[in-house]
Amino acid sequence: MKNVLILGSGGREHALAWKLSQSSQLEKLYIAPGNAGTEQYGENINLNHSNFEEIAEFCLQKQIEIIVVGPEAPLVDGIHDYFTNHDKYKNICVIGPKKEGAILEGSKDFSKAFMKRHNIPTAKYISVTKDNIEEGINFLAKLKPPYVLKADGLAAGKGVLILENLTEAVSELKNMLNGKFGNASSTVVIEEFLKGEEVSVFVVTDGTFYKILPEAKDYKRIGEGDTGLNTGGMGAVSPVPFASREFMDKVENQIIIPTIKGLKKEGIDYTGFIFFGLINVKKDPYVIEYNCRMGDPETEVVMLRLKSDLLELFDGIASGTLSERDVKIDARSSATIMLVSEGYPEAYEKGKIITGLDNVTDSIVFHAGTTKDSENNIITNGGRVLAVSSYGKNIESALANSYKSIEKINFEGKTYRKDIGRDVV
């Protein structure tokens, strides 16, 4: 029986808590800080994610054996290293890579160079700083529009610009190098634009062996028909119809295996999740990006379809026996629709009372940005508020279930996309 701590407060962490709570091996679950939904499955604890000592001491006090890191920032900042480097904490298993592995997400420049070194298919690119800006402008001029500019570092999901006009692309390149995204854009990766359909693939790994989880497709833009500003994600579906057996074989052989072997070859000790953001270009997979943790809202559909005991997989990482664990996948489809605050991803108001959650019977509602007020009402506490998630015999029926449940939930300014999954149905 194990005590587990999840770090994070979003829909991803709620979905992980929901899944872990089903394990017969779970003794006690803590979520830090969690939200109004996670307290159904464990105890919410107020811990500062950047105070590793406080987290580690809590783990010692509560006899935590496994800590699951939801967001990327603590991993990029080295939380895993902190545990490993202190004798009294080193036996606590951290699900998430050390700093040198988290750089796969933390630096676009590093990840592109890593892919090049290990012959992993990705778009042509150049990394630009103020020192070689002319080279960057010449590279842009040789590309066909649209032009893709990516801040090298973490920019809260906002560091990627896709521009149709060369003059605008050159101007934005200069803005980025001059601090548009702070230090994150002191190096900018310019990429060739790849046209195709996107898919997210996830593995859990102990650094040598890996298990592939269900794939998903998410929808980033705020507006219907994939228009408007980028968000943290407005919905997701799983499975992805074009991700056939043949396509997934290519993903495994051309991308997953070379990535795991490449990390090992470079002496990077990597345990936890790897998220492969892929694009299907004429039936061949290319890597758009790596993340060092699960995505959100993809976690909400992936956890629905994962039939295996998630804690058992984590225990496989902790004990070095991941290769002996099975991943079983539910044949049903799953779909999640994000309810967001009016105005998101720009300015929005918090503190709106949410009603109707008790009336939802055909979906699982994962809380993304919620808390409770002094009268114990569940209120909005973020841009993305709730992830309404459902099973169905196919994607169409899973979506229909989620949309039906959405009608029962209300809060002032409730906003959502009505076309999630329409392109794959």
C-alpha positions as CSV (number, residue, x, y, z in Angstrom):
1,M,0.0,0.0,0.0
2,K,1.4,3.3,-1.1
3,N,1.1,7.0,-0.1
4,V,1.2,9.2,-3.2
5,L,1.6,13.0,-3.7
6,I,0.5,14.7,-7.0
7,L,1.8,18.2,-7.7
8,G,-0.6,20.5,-9.6
9,S,-4.0,22.0,-9.6
10,G,-5.5,21.5,-13.1
11,G,-7.6,19.0,-15.0
12,R,-4.6,16.9,-15.7
13,E,-4.0,16.5,-11.9
14,H,-7.7,15.8,-11.3
15,A,-7.7,13.1,-13.9
16,L,-4.5,11.5,-12.5
17,A,-6.1,11.6,-9.0
18,W,-9.3,10.0,-10.3
19,K,-7.2,7.2,-11.9
20,L,-4.8,6.6,-9.0
21,S,-7.8,6.5,-6.6
22,Q,-9.0,3.3,-8.3
23,S,-5.8,1.4,-7.4
24,S,-6.0,-1.3,-4.8
25,Q,-2.3,-0.4,-3.9
26,L,-3.2,3.1,-2.9
27,E,-3.2,3.9,0.9
28,K,-3.5,7.7,0.9
29,L,-3.4,10.3,-1.9
30,Y,-2.4,14.0,-1.5
31,I,-2.8,16.7,-4.1
32,A,-0.8,20.0,-3.9
33,P,-2.6,22.3,-4.1
34,G,-5.4,20.5,-6.0
35,N,-8.8,22.1,-6.7
36,A,-12.4,21.7,-5.7
37,G,-12.7,18.5,-7.6
38,T,-9.5,16.7,-6.5
39,E,-10.6,16.6,-2.8
40,Q,-13.1,13.8,-3.8
41,Y,-10.1,11.5,-4.3
42,G,-7.6,12.7,-1.8
43,E,-6.5,15.4,0.6
44,N,-5.6,18.9,-0.9
45,I,-2.4,20.3,0.6
46,N,-1.1,23.8,0.1
47,L,2.6,23.4,-0.9
48,N,4.7,25.8,-2.9
49,H,5.9,24.1,-6.1
50,S,9.1,26.1,-6.1
51,N,10.0,25.2,-2.5
52,F,11.5,21.7,-3.0
53,E,12.6,21.5,0.7
54,E,9.0,22.1,1.9
55,I,7.7,19.4,-0.5
56,A,10.4,16.9,0.4
57,E,9.8,17.4,4.2
58,F,6.1,16.9,3.7
59,C,6.9,13.6,1.8
60,L,9.0,12.5,4.7
61,Q,6.4,13.4,7.3
62,K,3.6,11.6,5.4
63,Q,5.7,8.7,4.3
64,I,5.1,9.4,0.6
65,E,6.7,6.8,-1.7
66,I,5.8,8.2,-5.1
67,I,5.5,11.9,-6.1
68,V,3.8,12.6,-9.5
69,V,4.8,15.9,-11.0
70,G,1.9,17.3,-13.1
71,P,3.3,20.6,-14.5
72,E,6.6,21.1,-16.3
73,A,8.1,24.0,-14.3
74,P,9.2,22.0,-11.2
75,L,10.8,19.4,-13.5
76,V,12.7,22.0,-15.5
77,D,13.7,23.6,-12.2
78,G,15.1,20.3,-11.0
79,I,12.7,18.9,-8.4
80,H,13.8,15.3,-9.3
81,D,17.5,16.2,-8.8
82,Y,16.7,17.7,-5.4
83,F,15.2,14.4,-4.2
84,T,18.0,12.3,-5.6
85,N,20.8,14.6,-4.2
86,H,19.6,14.3,-0.6
87,D,20.1,11.0,1.2
88,K,17.0,11.3,3.3
89,Y,14.7,11.8,0.3
90,K,16.4,9.7,-2.4
91,N,14.2,6.6,-1.9
92,I,11.1,8.6,-2.8
93,C,10.3,7.9,-6.5
94,V,9.7,11.0,-8.6
95,I,7.5,10.5,-11.7
96,G,9.1,13.0,-14.0
97,P,12.6,13.4,-15.4
98,K,15.6,15.1,-13.9
99,K,16.6,18.6,-15.0
100,E,18.8,17.3,-17.8
101,G,15.9,15.2,-19.2
102,A,13.3,18.0,-18.7
103,I,15.3,20.2,-21.0
104,L,13.6,18.2,-23.9
105,E,10.7,20.5,-23.1
106,G,12.5,23.3,-21.4
107,S,14.6,24.2,-24.5
108,K,13.3,24.0,-28.1
109,D,16.9,24.5,-29.3
110,F,18.1,21.4,-27.3
111,S,15.2,19.2,-28.4
112,K,15.7,20.1,-32.1
113,A,19.4,19.4,-31.9
114,F,18.7,16.1,-30.0
115,M,16.3,15.0,-32.8
116,K,19.0,15.9,-35.4
117,R,21.6,13.9,-33.6
118,H,19.4,10.8,-33.4
119,N,17.8,11.0,-36.9
120,I,14.3,11.6,-35.5
121,P,12.0,13.1,-38.1
122,T,11.2,16.7,-37.5
123,A,10.9,20.0,-39.5
124,K,14.0,21.8,-40.9
125,Y,15.1,24.5,-38.5
126,I,17.7,27.1,-37.4
127,S,18.3,28.5,-33.9
128,V,18.7,32.2,-33.8
129,T,20.2,34.7,-31.3
130,K,21.0,38.3,-31.6
131,D,24.5,37.2,-32.9
132,N,23.2,35.4,-36.0
133,I,20.0,37.3,-36.7
134,E,20.9,37.9,-40.3
135,E,21.3,34.2,-40.9
136,G,17.8,33.8,-39.3
137,I,16.3,36.4,-41.7
138,N,17.9,34.7,-44.7
139,F,16.5,31.3,-43.5
140,L,13.0,32.8,-43.2
141,A,13.3,34.3,-46.7
142,K,13.9,30.8,-48.2
143,L,10.9,29.3,-46.5
144,K,7.3,29.2,-47.9
145,P,4.7,30.8,-45.6
146,P,3.4,30.3,-43.0
147,Y,6.5,31.0,-40.9
148,V,7.0,29.3,-37.5
149,L,8.8,31.1,-34.7
150,K,9.3,29.4,-31.3
151,A,10.7,30.8,-28.1
152,D,13.5,28.4,-27.0
153,G,12.4,28.4,-23.3
154,L,9.1,27.9,-21.4
155,A,6.7,30.7,-22.2
156,A,3.5,29.4,-20.5
157,G,2.3,27.9,-23.8
158,K,2.4,31.3,-25.6
159,G,5.9,31.2,-27.1
160,V,4.9,29.9,-30.6
161,L,4.0,32.3,-33.4
162,I,2.7,31.2,-36.8
163,L,2.7,34.1,-39.3
164,E,1.6,34.4,-42.9
165,N,3.7,37.4,-43.9
166,L,7.5,37.5,-44.2
167,T,7.8,41.2,-43.1
168,E,5.8,40.4,-40.0
169,A,7.8,37.3,-39.3
170,V,11.1,39.3,-39.5
171,S,9.6,42.0,-37.2
172,E,8.4,39.4,-34.7
173,L,11.7,37.6,-34.7
174,K,13.3,40.9,-33.6
175,N,10.6,41.5,-31.0
176,M,11.2,38.0,-29.6
177,L,15.0,38.4,-29.4
178,N,14.4,41.7,-27.7
179,G,12.5,40.1,-24.9
180,K,8.9,39.7,-26.0
181,F,8.8,36.5,-24.0
182,G,11.5,37.5,-21.5
183,N,14.5,35.2,-21.3
184,A,12.5,32.4,-22.9
185,S,13.0,34.1,-26.4
186,S,16.7,35.1,-26.1
187,T,17.1,32.2,-28.5
188,V,14.4,31.6,-31.2
189,V,13.9,28.5,-33.2
190,I,12.7,29.2,-36.8
191,E,11.0,26.1,-38.3
192,E,9.7,25.0,-41.7
193,F,5.9,24.8,-41.4
194,L,4.6,21.2,-41.7
195,K,1.1,20.7,-43.0
196,G,-0.8,17.7,-41.7
197,E,-3.0,16.4,-38.8
198,E,-1.6,16.5,-35.3
199,V,-1.7,13.7,-32.7
200,S,-0.3,13.5,-29.2
201,V,1.4,10.2,-28.2
202,F,2.4,9.4,-24.6
203,V,4.8,6.9,-23.1
204,V,5.7,6.2,-19.5
205,T,9.3,5.1,-19.2
206,D,11.9,4.0,-16.6
207,G,14.7,5.1,-18.9
208,T,15.2,1.7,-20.6
209,F,11.7,0.3,-21.1
210,Y,8.6,2.1,-22.0
211,K,4.8,1.6,-22.3
212,I,2.7,3.4,-24.8
213,L,-0.5,5.0,-23.5
214,P,-3.6,5.8,-25.7
215,E,-3.0,8.5,-28.2
216,A,-5.1,11.7,-28.3
217,K,-5.8,14.8,-30.4
218,D,-6.3,18.1,-28.7
219,Y,-7.7,21.4,-29.9
220,K,-5.7,24.5,-29.0
221,R,-7.5,27.5,-30.5
222,I,-10.2,29.4,-28.7
223,G,-12.6,29.7,-31.7
224,E,-14.5,27.2,-33.7
225,G,-12.8,25.9,-36.9
226,D,-9.5,26.3,-35.1
227,T,-9.6,30.1,-35.2
228,G,-8.5,32.8,-32.8
229,L,-5.9,32.7,-30.0
230,N,-4.0,29.7,-28.8
231,T,-5.1,28.3,-25.4
232,G,-4.0,25.6,-23.0
233,G,-6.4,23.3,-24.9
234,M,-10.2,23.5,-25.5
235,G,-10.9,19.7,-25.8
236,A,-9.5,16.4,-26.8
237,V,-10.6,13.0,-28.3
238,S,-9.1,9.5,-28.2
239,P,-8.5,7.3,-30.2
240,V,-7.4,9.3,-33.3
241,P,-8.8,7.7,-36.4
242,F,-5.7,8.3,-38.7
243,A,-3.3,6.8,-36.1
244,S,-3.6,3.4,-37.6
245,R,-1.5,0.3,-36.6
246,E,0.8,1.1,-39.5
247,F,1.2,4.8,-38.5
248,M,1.8,3.9,-34.8
249,D,4.4,1.3,-35.8
250,K,6.3,4.1,-37.6
251,V,5.9,6.3,-34.5
252,E,7.3,3.6,-32.3
253,N,10.2,2.6,-34.5
254,Q,11.2,6.1,-35.9
255,I,10.4,8.2,-32.9
256,I,9.8,6.5,-29.6
257,I,12.7,4.0,-29.7
258,P,15.3,6.4,-31.0
259,T,14.2,9.0,-28.3
260,I,14.6,6.5,-25.4
261,K,17.9,5.1,-26.8
262,G,19.1,8.6,-27.5
263,L,18.5,9.7,-24.0
264,K,20.3,6.7,-22.7
265,K,23.2,7.1,-25.1
266,E,23.7,10.7,-23.9
267,G,23.7,9.6,-20.3
268,I,20.4,11.3,-19.5
269,D,18.6,9.4,-16.7
270,Y,14.9,9.9,-17.7
271,T,12.0,8.5,-15.8
272,G,8.3,9.4,-16.1
273,F,6.2,10.6,-19.0
274,I,7.3,11.6,-22.5
275,F,4.7,13.5,-24.5
276,F,5.4,13.4,-28.3
277,G,3.5,16.2,-30.1
278,L,3.4,14.7,-33.7
279,I,2.2,15.7,-37.1
280,N,1.0,13.2,-39.8
281,V,2.6,14.4,-43.1
282,K,1.4,12.2,-45.9
283,K,1.2,9.1,-43.5
284,D,4.7,9.8,-42.0
285,P,5.0,11.0,-38.4
286,Y,7.2,14.1,-37.6
287,V,7.9,15.5,-34.1
288,I,6.7,19.0,-33.5
289,E,7.7,19.1,-29.8
290,Y,8.5,17.0,-26.8
291,N,6.9,17.6,-23.3
292,C,8.3,16.1,-20.2
293,R,4.9,15.5,-18.6
294,M,1.3,14.6,-19.6
295,G,-0.7,17.1,-21.6
296,D,-3.9,18.8,-20.6
297,P,-6.7,18.2,-21.7
298,E,-5.2,15.0,-23.3
299,T,-4.7,13.4,-19.8
300,E,-8.5,13.6,-19.3
301,V,-9.2,11.4,-22.3
302,V,-6.1,9.2,-22.0
303,M,-6.9,8.3,-18.3
304,L,-10.4,7.3,-19.3
305,R,-9.1,4.8,-21.9
306,L,-6.2,3.4,-19.7
307,K,-7.6,0.2,-18.2
308,S,-4.4,-0.7,-16.4
309,D,-3.7,0.3,-12.8
310,L,-1.7,3.5,-13.1
311,L,-0.1,3.1,-9.7
312,E,1.2,-0.3,-10.7
313,L,2.9,1.4,-13.7
314,F,4.5,4.0,-11.4
315,D,5.5,1.2,-9.1
316,G,7.2,-0.5,-12.1
317,I,9.3,2.7,-12.5
318,A,10.1,2.8,-8.8
319,S,11.2,-0.8,-8.7
320,G,12.8,-1.1,-12.1
321,T,10.1,-3.7,-13.2
322,L,8.2,-1.6,-15.7
323,S,8.9,-4.1,-18.5
324,E,6.8,-6.7,-16.6
325,R,3.7,-4.4,-16.3
326,D,0.9,-4.5,-18.8
327,V,-0.9,-1.7,-20.5
328,K,-4.5,-2.5,-21.2
329,I,-6.6,0.0,-23.3
330,D,-10.4,0.4,-23.2
331,A,-11.9,-0.2,-26.7
332,R,-14.4,2.7,-26.1
333,S,-13.7,6.2,-27.3
334,S,-13.4,9.2,-25.0
335,A,-13.9,12.9,-25.5
336,T,-13.4,15.9,-23.2
337,I,-14.8,19.5,-23.7
338,M,-13.3,22.4,-21.8
339,L,-15.6,24.9,-20.2
340,V,-13.7,28.2,-20.0
341,S,-14.2,31.6,-18.5
342,E,-15.5,34.4,-20.7
343,G,-12.6,36.4,-22.1
344,Y,-10.1,33.5,-21.8
345,P,-7.2,33.3,-23.0
346,E,-7.1,37.0,-22.4
347,A,-8.5,38.8,-19.3
348,Y,-11.3,37.0,-17.5
349,E,-13.1,37.2,-14.1
350,K,-12.9,34.6,-11.4
351,G,-15.2,33.8,-8.6
352,K,-18.3,32.8,-10.6
353,I,-20.5,30.2,-8.8
354,I,-20.8,26.9,-10.6
355,T,-24.1,25.0,-10.5
356,G,-25.5,21.8,-11.8
357,L,-22.5,19.5,-11.3
358,D,-24.6,17.1,-9.2
359,N,-26.9,16.7,-12.2
360,V,-24.2,15.2,-14.4
361,T,-24.6,11.4,-14.6
362,D,-23.2,10.4,-18.0
363,S,-19.8,12.2,-17.9
364,I,-16.9,12.6,-15.5
365,V,-16.2,16.2,-14.8
366,F,-12.6,17.0,-14.1
367,H,-12.0,20.4,-12.5
368,A,-9.3,22.5,-14.1
369,G,-9.7,25.9,-12.4
370,T,-12.0,25.8,-9.4
371,T,-12.0,26.4,-5.7
372,K,-14.5,26.9,-2.9
373,D,-15.8,30.1,-1.4
374,S,-16.5,30.8,2.3
375,E,-20.0,29.3,1.9
376,N,-18.6,26.1,0.3
377,N,-19.9,26.9,-3.2
378,I,-17.7,25.7,-6.0
379,I,-16.5,28.8,-7.9
380,T,-14.4,29.5,-11.0
381,N,-10.7,30.1,-10.3
382,G,-9.0,30.0,-13.7
383,G,-9.4,30.5,-17.5
384,R,-10.1,26.8,-18.1
385,V,-12.7,25.8,-15.5
386,L,-14.0,22.3,-16.1
387,A,-13.2,19.4,-18.5
388,V,-16.4,17.5,-19.2
389,S,-15.3,14.0,-20.2
390,S,-17.2,11.0,-21.5
391,Y,-17.0,7.5,-22.9
392,G,-18.8,6.4,-26.0
393,K,-18.9,3.5,-28.4
394,N,-17.2,5.8,-30.9
395,I,-15.9,9.4,-30.8
396,E,-19.3,10.8,-32.0
397,S,-21.2,9.3,-29.1
398,A,-18.5,10.2,-26.6
399,L,-18.8,13.8,-27.8
400,A,-22.6,13.7,-27.7
401,N,-22.5,12.6,-24.1
402,S,-20.1,15.4,-23.1
403,Y,-22.2,18.1,-24.9
404,K,-25.4,16.7,-23.2
405,S,-23.7,17.0,-19.8
406,I,-22.5,20.5,-20.5
407,E,-26.1,21.7,-20.8
408,K,-26.6,20.8,-17.1
409,I,-23.6,22.8,-15.8
410,N,-23.8,26.6,-15.5
411,F,-21.7,29.6,-14.4
412,E,-21.7,33.2,-15.6
413,G,-19.8,33.5,-18.8
414,K,-19.6,29.8,-19.5
415,T,-17.8,29.4,-22.9
416,Y,-16.9,26.3,-24.9
417,R,-16.2,25.2,-28.5
418,K,-19.1,23.3,-30.1
419,D,-17.0,21.7,-32.8
420,I,-14.5,19.6,-30.9
421,G,-13.7,16.3,-32.7
422,R,-15.8,17.3,-35.7
423,D,-12.8,17.0,-38.1
424,V,-12.2,13.3,-37.1
425,V,-15.8,12.1,-36.8
